[in-house]
Amino acid sequence: MSKEGIDPIIHSILIQGDDHQNQIQRYEKEFNDRMIELAISMGEDENDIDWQRLAGKLAKKHEPRLKDKTTKGRPKTWGLFEIFLLVENVQRLSDKGLSEYASLQKISKLEHWRAFLNLNKPPTDGDFFEALRKHYKPDSEESLKGKEMVQGLKHLPQEEFDRLVQRFLHRN
C-alpha cells in the first residue's frame, strides 16, 4: 500500500464537466482500492471483507481505551495439535491445486496464524511465511500422530475447518 496520500481533486474554475467528474471517479477508485488493500493487510479475505470487523480491528489497534490489557497465560508453544493443524491446512489448499509454497504463503497471511505466531515467538523480521515454514513438517512424528488422532476432521467442510483452526489458535 502506498505510504503517500491520494492525489486531491483539483477544484478550479477551468476544470468543469467531464474533467471534474473524471477526477472524482479517480479519487473514489483510488480510495476504494486502498481500503481493500488495508483490509487484506489486516487479515481480511479479499473476496469476503467484513468491514465492521475491520473497523473493530483498527479501533483496537489505534484507540488506547479499546486495547485489551489482559494477558492470557504463558505463550502457547508449538504442540502436536498446532503442527497437525498447519499440515492439514497446507494439505487442504494443496488438494485445491496450490503448491506447498503457495499454500504456506496464503496461510501466513491469515490473521489467526499471525496472532498465534505473535503470541508464541514473534518473527523478528516480520516474516510469517518463514516462521510457518520452519514448523511445517508433514512427515514428522507429531504430524503423523495428529493425523491418527483427528481423522474425523478430514471430513469437515473447509469453512468449518477454518473456524475450528481460528478458535483453537485464538483460545491457545
N, C-alpha and C positions, 0 to 999 in steps of 0.2 A: 504494500500500500504506500502510495506517495506520501512523503512527510510534508510536502508543500500543500498549501490550500488550493481551493478550486479557483480558477480564473474568474473574476467577477463579471457580472452582467454590466455592460457599459451603457450608461444612460446618457444619451446625447440627443440634442435636437436634430442632429444629422443622421441618426440611426433610427429608422422607423419601419413599420410594416413587417415584412418577412424577415428582414435582418434582425430586428429586435426579437421576433418570435423564435428565430433560429438560436439566438443567444440563450433564451430562456430554456429551450429544449436541450441545448448542450449542457447547460448548468444542471438541470434536473437529472439528465442521464449520468453525468459525472458523479453527482451526489448519490444517486441510487447505486451505481457501481461500487462506490466506496463504502456504502453501508453494507452491501453484500460482502465485500472483502473483509470488513470489520467483523461481521457475523461469523464468517468462516474462520478468521483468526482467533475468535473466542470459542471455537469448538462446535459451531452450528453446522449442520449438513446443508450444503449449497442448495439442494433440492427441497428442503423442508425446514426453513428458518422459522423458529419460534421467536417472534420479535419481543414478546413480553418477557420470555426467559432471558433474552439478550439484554433487555433493559435492566432486568434484575441483576445480571452478572456485572454490567457496567456500574450500576449503582453501588453494589457491594465492593467493587474494586476502587471506586473513587470517592465514596461518601463514608467518612470515618464512623458515623453513627450506625451504619449498616454492616460494618465488618464484624465477622464472627471472632470473638476474643477467646473462645474456649479452645482447649486442646483436647484431642480425642485419644488419650493414651499414648503409649510408645509408638513410634513409627512402625508401620507394618513392613515386614520383610518379605522377600520372595519365598513363598512356600509351594507345596505340592499343587494346591488348587490354582494359585496365580499362574504358575508355569503352564498348567493344563489349559487354563482359560486363554492364555496368549497363543499357545499352539493350536487350540481349537479355532480361535478367531482367525488365525492365518489360514488354516485348512479350509474353513468355510469360504473365505474370499478366494482362495486358490481354486476351489471347486467351481467358482463362478468365472474362472478364466484369468484371474490375476496371477502374476508370478509371486513367489515368496517375497521378493524385494518390494514389489508394488503393494502387496498386502501389508507388509510391515510399515511402509510409508503411510498408507491410509490409516492404519491403526494408530500410528504415532501422532496423528492429528486429532484423534478423538479426545475430548476433554476428560473423560473418566480415566483413561490411561495416563494422561498428563498429570492429573491430580494425584493418582496413585504413585507415579514416579516422583512427584514433588514431595509427597509425604515420606516416601521410602528413602530415596537417596537422589536428590535433585541433580539432573545433569549439569555439571559445572559450566559447560559451554552451550547449554540450551538445546543440545542435540537429542531430542526424544527418540528419534529413529534409532540412533546408535545405542542408546540405553536399552531399548526394547530388543534390538538385535543381539545384544550380549546375553540376554536371558532366553532367547528363542532357541530351544533345544528339543526338537521334535522327537529325537531318538533317545533322550535321556531317561534314566530310571524313573525320575519324578513324573515325567510326561506319560510314560507308559503305564505307571501305576494310576495316575489320574484318569487316564482313558478307561481303565478297567473299572474304577470306582464309579464313574458317572456316565455309563453307556446311555442312560436314558436321555441325557442332554443332547445327544446326536439328533434326536428326532424332534427337538424343539424348532418351531419356525424361527427364522432369523431375527425377527423383531423381538420375540420373547427371549431369545438367547442374549441379544444386545441389552435388554432391560436387566436380565439376571446379572450380566457382567457389570453393568453400571452400578446396580445396587450392591453387589458384593464388594467391588473396589471402593465404593464410597463409604460403606459401612466399616471396612477394614482400613 
